[in-house]
Amino acid sequence: MNGAVWLDKPVNDTVSSLPQIKISSDTSIFKYRYRNGHRSAIRITRIVSETVRMLNGTESEKNVRWVVMGDDDTVFFPENLVRVLRKYDHKQFYYIGAPSESHLQNLHQFSYGMAYGGGGFAISYPLAKVLEKMQDRCIERYSDLYGSDDRIHACMAELGVPLTREVGFHQFDVYGNLLGLLSTHPQVPIVSIHHLDVVEPIFPKTDRVKAIKRLMIPAKLDSASLVQQSICYDKNRQWTMSVSWGYTVHITRTFMPARMMEVPTRTFNDWHKRRDFTNLAFNTRPVTYTDCQRPRVFFMSRVLNDSSNPDMTVTEYLRHNEWNPKCDWGIEDPSEINRIFVYKRPNPDRWNKAPRRDCCRLVHTTKKGIMVINVGACANDEIVAFSDK
């Protein structure tokens, strides 16, 4: 996998570990008529074509299968990107990505049929070569559009190539905290995260860069399972546990059905900064219905080694100290747990099978303030239910 950073003007490139830096060609001949927009959209949308021209006739071109593009604030998980793309025949015409989480963005300004550039998109190389031949003429026909990604979409429409949706590409057109979204990730590999400069740090009490670096630690151990959810119950204490592997563990008083636990909680606002969940393009639920049901959240703090079982990953999660209201339900307070250890074997081939959520099982321990959970593939007839009835 090779890449390039396309800029509008030269910079002092003294860091050898960075991808190669390329300077976009002049776009002043193209009209841009979107009021209060940024004509840099023209330069950015032409990066696909300029990449094809850069590769044309080179030895490297023989091995190129896809052109993948993202913004300067897009974080990719490369192994998961490869997992998604290898499902498709790169010799065919494919335009792969995902629309926005914002219903209003998709409905009014852009389209549900458009791959948003912040979440990133992939174009098969044969399609990219055809796009290169017509893109400049196509751009002239759409001078009234706002961004780079809707210009790509317009050209794809002229070529007759629809969007192939892969919901692991995340535009994240939201404000606030991504906790509710990342803790209930869809059952697909997480491919990208966008707008990290807009949302709160994904881990508390740290900055945005350190937070994403922390998420990369479990990603190196088992990228296929990163932020994949599993649900289990402590039937003695009447608790519901939800594990987002490598990110969080939630403990909630009372038994919550799996059907409810897999729905994201509203820890965020929509892109128009409204607390109106009808503006979102997916189901959500309140963070809590009563004070007693407010979950205790534990964030991944570090990865440990299990010398007795080197094939097993061990991740540690520490309780986030936040407001814990009083509860008169007579159910034990999850705040008595301070630390959770999650044991899991890496499963790099999980997406070669039909998608299924992992199962988690509570492991008995006598240590005070400690919970131990084992996460792994479910048995064929294993179900996630709080009752045997």
C-alpha positions in Angstrom: 0.0 0.0 0.0 1.5 3.3 -1.1 0.2 6.8 -0.8 0.8 10.5 -1.5 -0.2 13.7 0.2 -1.5 16.3 -2.3 -0.9 19.9 -1.4 -1.7 23.2 -3.0 1.9 24.6 -2.6 5.3 23.2 -1.7 6.4 22.7 1.9 9.7 21.8 3.6 9.5 18.0 3.7 12.1 17.0 6.2 10.4 13.9 7.7 11.3 10.8 5.7 8.6 8.7 7.3 5.8 10.7 5.7 4.2 9.6 2.4 5.5 11.4 -0.7 4.3 14.9 -1.2 2.7 16.0 -4.5 1.7 19.5 -5.6 -1.7 19.8 -7.3 -1.7 21.5 -10.7 -3.3 24.9 -11.2 -7.1 25.0 -11.3 -7.8 28.6 -12.0 -9.3 27.9 -15.4 -12.2 26.0 -13.8 -15.3 28.0 -12.7 -16.6 27.7 -9.1 -20.0 29.2 -8.5 -21.1 27.9 -5.1 -21.7 30.9 -2.9 -19.6 31.0 0.2 -17.9 27.8 -0.7 -14.2 27.0 -1.2 -12.8 26.6 -4.7 -10.2 24.3 -3.2 -12.8 21.6 -3.8 -11.8 21.6 -7.5 -8.2 21.0 -6.7 -9.1 18.2 -4.3 -11.6 16.4 -6.6 -8.9 16.3 -9.3 -6.5 14.4 -7.0 -7.9 11.1 -8.3 -7.1 12.0 -11.9 -3.8 13.5 -11.0 -2.9 10.3 -9.2 -3.7 8.3 -12.3 -1.5 10.6 -14.4 1.3 10.2 -11.9 1.1 6.4 -12.1 0.5 6.2 -15.9 3.2 4.1 -17.6 5.2 3.4 -14.5 6.3 0.1 -13.1 4.2 0.7 -10.0 1.0 1.0 -12.1 1.0 -2.7 -12.8 0.2 -3.5 -9.2 -2.4 -0.8 -8.6 -5.9 -2.1 -7.8 -7.6 0.8 -6.0 -7.3 4.6 -5.6 -8.4 5.5 -2.0 -8.9 9.1 -1.0 -9.6 10.8 2.3 -9.3 14.2 3.9 -6.5 15.6 5.9 -8.5 14.8 9.1 -9.3 11.3 8.1 -7.8 8.3 10.0 -7.8 5.0 8.2 -7.3 1.5 9.6 -5.4 0.0 6.7 -5.8 -3.7 7.5 -9.6 -3.2 7.6 -9.6 -1.2 4.4 -7.9 -4.1 2.7 -10.4 -6.5 4.2 -13.3 -4.5 2.7 -11.8 -4.0 -0.7 -10.7 -7.5 -1.3 -14.4 -8.6 -1.3 -14.7 -6.9 -4.7 -13.2 -7.6 -8.1 -10.9 -4.6 -8.7 -11.0 -5.2 -12.4 -14.6 -4.1 -12.4 -16.0 -0.6 -12.0 -16.5 0.1 -8.2 -17.1 3.3 -6.3 -17.1 2.4 -2.6 -17.8 4.4 0.5 -20.7 5.6 2.7 -23.1 8.6 3.0 -23.3 10.9 6.0 -24.8 10.1 9.4 -26.8 13.3 9.0 -30.1 12.8 7.3 -30.3 16.5 6.4 -26.9 16.5 4.8 -27.9 13.5 2.6 -31.3 14.8 1.8 -30.8 18.4 1.0 -27.2 19.5 0.2 -25.7 16.2 -0.9 -27.1 12.7 -1.5 -27.5 9.2 0.0 -25.9 7.9 -3.2 -22.7 9.8 -2.6 -19.5 8.6 -0.8 -18.5 11.4 1.6 -14.8 12.4 1.2 -14.2 12.8 4.9 -15.1 9.1 5.5 -13.0 8.3 2.5 -13.9 6.4 -0.6 -12.3 3.8 -2.9 -12.4 3.7 -6.7 -11.2 0.7 -8.6 -8.3 1.5 -10.8 -10.0 0.7 -14.2 -12.8 3.1 -13.1 -10.2 5.8 -12.0 -8.6 5.6 -15.4 -11.9 6.2 -17.2 -12.7 9.0 -14.7 -9.4 10.7 -15.5 -10.3 10.9 -19.2 -13.6 12.8 -18.6 -13.2 14.5 -15.2 -12.1 17.9 -16.3 -15.0 18.2 -18.7 -17.3 16.8 -16.0 -16.1 19.4 -13.5 -17.0 22.2 -15.9 -20.6 21.0 -16.0 -21.0 21.1 -12.2 -19.4 24.5 -11.2 -22.4 25.1 -8.9 -21.6 22.2 -6.5 -20.0 22.7 -3.1 -17.4 20.1 -2.5 -14.9 17.7 -4.0 -16.9 14.6 -3.1 -20.1 15.7 -4.8 -18.2 16.5 -7.9 -16.8 12.9 -7.9 -20.4 11.7 -7.3 -21.7 13.8 -10.3 -19.0 12.2 -12.6 -19.9 8.7 -11.3 -23.5 9.4 -12.2 -22.5 10.3 -15.7 -20.5 7.1 -15.9 -23.5 5.2 -14.6 -21.6 3.7 -11.6 -23.6 3.6 -8.4 -22.2 3.9 -4.8 -21.4 0.5 -3.2 -22.1 1.2 0.4 -19.6 0.1 3.1 -20.7 1.5 6.4 -17.3 1.1 8.0 -16.3 4.3 6.3 -17.3 7.0 8.8 -17.9 10.6 7.8 -19.1 11.3 11.4 -21.0 14.5 10.7 -21.8 15.0 14.3 -20.7 17.1 17.3 -19.9 16.0 20.8 -18.8 12.6 22.0 -18.5 9.6 19.7 -18.9 7.2 22.6 -22.4 6.2 21.7 -21.4 5.4 18.1 -18.0 3.6 18.6 -19.4 1.5 21.5 -22.1 0.0 19.2 -20.3 -0.2 15.9 -22.1 -2.0 13.1 -21.0 -5.6 12.4 -18.5 -4.6 9.7 -14.8 -3.7 10.0 -14.1 -0.1 11.1 -12.3 1.5 8.1 -12.1 5.2 8.9 -12.9 7.9 11.4 -13.4 11.6 10.4 -13.8 15.0 12.0 -11.6 14.2 15.0 -10.8 17.9 15.1 -14.5 18.6 15.7 -15.7 15.9 18.1 -14.4 15.5 21.7 -11.3 13.2 22.2 -12.5 9.6 21.9 -10.8 8.8 25.3 -11.3 11.2 28.3 -8.7 13.3 30.0 -6.3 13.3 27.0 -6.0 15.2 23.7 -7.2 14.1 20.3 -3.9 12.9 19.0 -3.0 10.8 22.1 -6.6 9.4 22.1 -6.3 8.1 18.5 -2.9 6.7 19.2 -4.3 4.8 22.2 -6.9 3.2 19.9 -4.2 2.2 17.5 -2.7 -0.1 20.2 -5.5 -2.7 20.2 -5.8 -2.1 16.4 -2.3 -3.6 16.0 -3.4 -6.7 18.0 -6.7 -7.5 16.3 -7.8 -4.9 13.8 -10.6 -7.0 12.6 -12.3 -6.9 16.0 -11.6 -3.3 16.9 -14.7 -1.7 18.5 -16.8 -4.8 17.8 -19.5 -5.1 20.3 -20.4 -8.1 22.5 -23.1 -8.3 25.1 -23.4 -10.5 28.2 -25.1 -10.5 31.6 -24.2 -10.9 35.3 -27.4 -12.7 36.3 -26.5 -12.7 40.0 -26.1 -8.9 40.2 -28.6 -8.1 37.5 -26.2 -6.2 35.3 -25.8 -5.9 31.6 -22.3 -5.7 30.1 -21.5 -4.3 26.7 -17.9 -4.7 25.4 -16.6 -2.6 22.5 -13.4 -4.4 22.2 -10.3 -2.2 22.4 -12.4 0.8 23.4 -15.0 0.6 26.2 -17.0 -1.6 28.5 -20.4 -0.5 29.8 -22.1 -1.9 32.8 -25.8 -1.1 33.3 -28.0 -1.9 36.2 -30.9 -4.3 35.3 -31.2 -6.5 32.2 -31.2 -4.7 28.9 -32.1 -6.8 25.8 -29.5 -7.2 23.1 -31.9 -5.6 20.6 -31.7 -2.4 22.7 -28.0 -2.6 23.6 -26.9 -2.6 19.9 -28.6 0.8 19.3 -26.2 3.8 19.7 -26.9 6.1 22.6 -27.2 9.9 22.0 -23.9 11.1 23.3 -23.6 13.5 20.4 -25.6 16.1 18.4 -26.3 16.1 14.7 -24.2 18.2 12.3 -26.6 21.1 12.6 -26.0 21.2 16.4 -29.6 20.2 17.2 -30.7 17.7 19.8 -33.1 16.3 17.3 -32.5 12.6 16.7 -34.8 12.6 13.7 -32.0 14.4 11.8 -29.9 11.3 12.0 -29.9 8.5 9.4 -30.0 5.7 11.9 -31.7 4.6 15.1 -30.6 6.0 18.4 -31.7 5.8 22.0 -31.3 8.0 25.1 -28.1 7.4 27.2 -30.4 6.4 30.1 -34.1 6.1 30.7 -33.8 6.5 34.5 -30.9 7.5 36.8 -30.6 3.9 38.0 -29.9 2.8 34.4 -27.1 5.2 33.8 -24.3 3.0 32.6 -20.8 3.0 34.2 -18.3 3.4 31.4 -14.8 1.9 31.5 -12.3 3.0 28.9 -9.4 0.9 27.5 -6.2 2.0 29.3 -3.6 -0.5 28.2 -2.7 -3.8 26.7 -1.1 -6.5 28.8 0.8 -9.7 28.1 -0.4 -13.1 29.3 2.8 -15.1 29.6 0.8 -18.3 30.2 -1.2 -17.9 27.0 0.7 -15.9 24.4 -2.2 -16.3 21.8 -4.5 -14.4 24.1 -4.9 -10.6 24.1 -5.6 -8.9 27.5 -6.9 -5.4 27.5 -7.5 -3.4 30.7 -10.4 -0.9 31.1 -10.6 1.7 33.9 -13.8 3.2 35.2 -14.4 6.8 34.1 -15.3 8.8 37.2 -18.4 10.7 36.4 -21.7 11.6 38.1 -23.3 8.5 39.6 -26.8 9.3 40.8 -28.3 7.5 43.8 -30.5 4.5 43.0 -33.1 2.9 45.3 -33.6 -0.2 43.1 -31.8 -2.5 45.5 -29.4 -3.6 42.7 -25.7 -3.6 43.4 -23.9 -0.5 42.2 -21.5 -1.2 39.3 -19.4 1.7 40.6 -17.9 -0.9 43.0 -16.0 -2.2 40.0 -12.9 -0.1 39.2 -11.0 -2.2 36.7 -12.1 -4.7 34.0 -9.8 -7.2 32.2 -11.0 -8.5 28.8 -9.4 -11.7 27.4 -9.8 -12.4 23.7 -8.0 -14.4 21.0 -7.3 -12.4 17.8 -9.7 -13.4 15.0 -8.3 -11.9 11.7 -10.5 -14.1 9.5 -13.8 -13.2 11.1 -15.0 -11.2 8.1 -14.4 -14.1 5.8 -17.6 -15.6 7.3 -21.1 -14.4 7.7 -21.2 -11.5 10.2 -22.1 -12.4 13.7 -21.5 -10.5 16.9 -19.0 -12.0 19.4 -20.2 -13.4 22.7 -18.8 -12.4 26.0 -18.7 -14.4 29.2 -18.2 -13.3 32.7 -15.2 -15.1 34.4 -15.4 -15.7 38.1 -12.9 -13.8 40.2 -12.6 -13.2 44.0 -10.6 -10.0 43.6 -12.4 -7.0 45.0 -13.2 -4.2 42.5 -12.2 -6.4 39.5 -14.2 -7.9 36.7 -12.9 -10.4 34.2 -14.6 -11.0 30.8 -13.8 -13.4 28.1 -14.7 -12.4 24.5 -14.8 -14.8 21.6 -16.8 -16.3 18.8 -20.3 -17.6 19.8 -21.1 -21.3 19.7 -23.5 -22.3 17.0 -26.5 -22.4 19.3 -25.3 -19.7 21.8 -27.7 -16.9 22.4 -27.5 -13.6 24.3 -30.4 -13.5 26.6 -30.9 -12.5 30.3 -33.5 -15.2 30.9 -33.6 -18.9 30.0 -37.4 -18.8 29.6 
